[in-house]
Amino acid sequence: MSTEAQLAPPKAIPAPSAADAHAARFVARGARWIFMLVLAIAFATPLLWMLATSLKSETDLSAHTLSLIPQHFVWSNYGQAFTAISPFLWNSVQLAVINVVGVLVISSIAAYAFARLEFAGRDIAFFFVLATAIIPSIVLLIPQYIIFQRIGWVDTQLPLWVPRVMTPVFGTFLLRQAFMGLPRELDDAAKIDGVSIFGIYWRILLPQVRPAVAAVAVFTFIESWNDLFGPLIFINSTNLATLPLALAQFSGQYFSTTTLLMAASAISILPVIVVFLLAQRYFVQGIAASGLR
């Protein structure tokens, strides 16, 4: 072969056609939908089974354990379950309300101070507030228990809301981000009109960050409502037990059958769903406006 032979120029790679690009987008979109469908089924199946079981008789459950459609709908399960859990339900409602109100008050005032007021060491103080969030709560459990036992707080509701209300790190961070997104001209105009610092916080700025407030309220409510570990450690008396603790520990005593236990579990998740649906619009706005700045 002659050394002077020249290599043929490489062939140009044809650009993908519009049809190929459309097919690729269709496949990618289909794969995403299939993935989301699989996740939806994985998350929804236990919930549907719980609801179906709560409406079955014990005989129906024994004969058709995995069936999602009861042979006969036993609505009386919910009446019996509600009667059994009503004291614990009231305890959980009380704690949730105290936690939500307390966290909103403390975190909004702290966030306003960190975002709008000028004082020495402000940024350093905020750094230490955020630093406490990296400490696992399990690490603090033994010191907290020793302290609460010495001051007589064990077997009371105080350990279930005082620490959460006095250290609202997440709420402070989220509301601080929301306050920082408001123009400084609002403060300046209010000061010219003679509005006090508290008046600026309460009348001018706080109404502007209602979506972030709603987000903090939803997170706090869910955290308080689903708290099992705190009541398990600090509560000994049955009359002070919360709903998660009752479902976990007293199922054999208060719920003689699996169907009643599933009915009680369905009732326990209803307040969370209702709160989220009521605050959904503000919740999404608050996360988008505050958490991503």
N, C-alpha and C positions, 0 to 999 in steps of 0.2 A: 504494500500500500504506500502511495506517495506521501512523503512527509509534508508536501505542500497542500495536501487535501484539507479543505476547510470544513469545519463542523457546520452542520445545518443550523440556522438560527432557531432558537426555541420558539415553539408555537405559543401564541398568546392565549392565556386562559380566558375563556368567554365569561363575561359578567353574568351573574345569576339573573334569570328572567324574573319578571313580575310574578309569574305563576309560582315559581320556586320560592320566592320570598313570602308569598301569601301562604303557601303550604307550610313553610317553616313556622310562621307565626301561628297558624292553626294548630300545629302539633304542640308548640310550646304552651299555647293557651289551654289546649286539651289536657296536657300533662298537669298544669297547675290546678285545673278544675278537679281532675281525678285525685290529686294529692289532697286538696281541701275536702273533697267528699269522703275520702278515707278517714281523715282526721275528725270530720263531723260525726261519722258513724261511730268511731272509737270513743268519742266523748259523749255522744247522745245515748248509746246503747245502755250503759249502766243507769242513766237517769230514767230512760223509758222502762227498764226492768223494775226499778224501784216504784215508779208510779203504777205499773201494772200489778205488781205484787201487793201494793197497798190496797188495791180494790178487789183482791181475791179472798175467798174463804181459805181456811187452813187446809181443807180437803182438796180444794182446787189447786192450791200451791203444791201439795204433795204429789198430785197426779200430773200436773203440767208445770213443772218448775221453771222451764226455760221459755214458756209461752209468754208473748207480750200482749195477748188479748185474753182477759179473764172470761171464764165460762159464764159467770154471773157476777155482776158488779155489786160489791158489798160496801155501800157508802157509809154504813154505820162504823166501819173501822176508823174513819176520821173523827167521828164524835167521841169514840172511846179514847183514841189517842190524844185528842185535844184535852179531854178531861184529865188524863194522866199527866200531861206535860205542862198544864197551865201555870202551876207555881214556878217551875223552872223557866218557862217562857217569860213570865213577868220579871224574874231576876235578870234575864238576859236583856230585856228591853230597858230596864232601869240602867244597867251598866252601859249599854250602847248609847243611850241618851246622854248620860253623864260624860262619857268619853268624847262623844262628838262635840258637845257644847264646850267642854273644857279645852279640848285640843284646838278648836277654832278660835277661842278667845286668846289663849296663850300664844299659839303659833302666829296668828295674824298681828298681834301687838309686837312680838319679837321680829317678825318679818318686816313690819313697817319701820322699826328702829334700824334694822340692818340695811334697809334699802334706801331710806329717805333722810335719816338723821345723820349728822356729822358729829362724831365724838372720838376721842383718842382710843386706839386699840380696837376699833370696830371690826376691821377685816381679820385681825388676829382672833378676836372673840368668835367671829363667825366660823373661822377655820376650825377652832376647837369644838364648836357645836357640831359641825359636819364630821369631825374625827370620831365623835362618839358613836356614829352610825356604823363604823366598821367593827365595833366590839360586838361579838355574838352575844345575844341575850342569855344563852345558856351559861356563859362564863359568869354572869352577874347573879345567877340564881341562888347559889349558896350564900354569898354575902347578903343579898336581899332577904333571904329567909331568916338568917341570923338576926339581922337588924329588925325585921318585922316581928319576929318572935319576942325580942327583948322589949319592944315598945307596945306589945299586946295587939298587934294587927293581924296575926295569924287567925284564921277562921272568921275573918270579917271581909267585907267587900273592898276595903281600902287598898289592899295590894293589887287589886284588879283594875283600879283606875288612877290612883295617884301617880305611879311611875309613868304611865302613858301620857297623862295630862301634863305633867311637869317637864317631860322631855320629848316634845313633838318635833323631832328633827326633820322628818320628811315634810310635814306641813309647813314648817318654817322655811325650808328651802324652796318649796313650790310657790308659796305666797310671796317670798322675797323676789323670786324671778318675775312674778306677775307685777309686783309693785315697781320693779325696776323698768318694766316696759312702759310705764305711764310717763307722759311728758312732765318735766320739772315746772313748766309754766302753770300747772294746776296748783302746786304748792305756793308759787310766788303770788299768783292772783288771790289765793285764799288769805295769805299773810297780809296783803295790801288791804283786804276787806276786814282785817282784824280777827280772823278765825284762829283759834288756838291750835296747838299741835295736835291735841286729841281730837278737836273738831275736824282738822284736815284728814286725820286717819279715819274717823267714824263717818263723817258726812260727805267727804269728797272722794277719797281714794278707795275705801272699802267697797262701796257700791260698784266701782269700776272693775273690780276683780271677782265678781260673783262666780264666773265659771271656775276659777281656780279654787274658790271657797267650796263650791259644790264638789269638786274633785277630791279635796282633802276630806270633806264630810263623808263621801262614799267610801274612800279607802279606810278611814277610821272606823266607820260603822262595820264594814266587813271584817276588819281585824278584830274588833271587840266581839262581834257576834260569833265568829268562828273560833275564838280563843278557847282551847281545851287545856293547854299546858298550865296556864296560870291557876285556874280553878282546881286542877288536879293536885297542885302542890300546896296551895294556900287555904283551900276550903275543906273542912272536915264535916261540917253539919249538912245534913240533907236539905234543910230548909233554905240554905244559902246557895245550893248548887245551881249552876247555869244549865242551859239546855244542852250544849255539847257534852258537858260532864254527865248529865243524866242519861243521855243516849249511849254514852260509852260505858258507864259503870253500873247503871241501875236497870239495864234492859231486862234482865230476868225478873226483877222485882216489880217493875211497873208495866212491862210489856210482855205478856205471857206468850205471845205468838210472834212469828216473823212478820206477819201481815200488819200487826199493830205497830211494830217497830219501824217498818217501811212507811206507814202512814205518818208516824211521828217525825220521821226524817224528812218526808215531803213537806210537812208543815214547817219544819225548821228552816228550810231553804226559801220559803215563800217571802219572808220579809226582805231578804237580800235582793231577790228579783224585783220586788216592788220598789225598793229604794233606788236600785240602779235604773229602772225604767223611768221613774219620776225625774231623776237627775241626769239622764243619759245625754241630753243635748248640752247641758252645762258641763258635764263631766268630760266629754270629748273636747269641747272648746277649751276647757281649763288645761288639759294635758297638752293640747297643741300649742296654746299660747304661752304656757309657762315652762313646761318641762323641756322644751326643745330650744330655749334661748341660751 
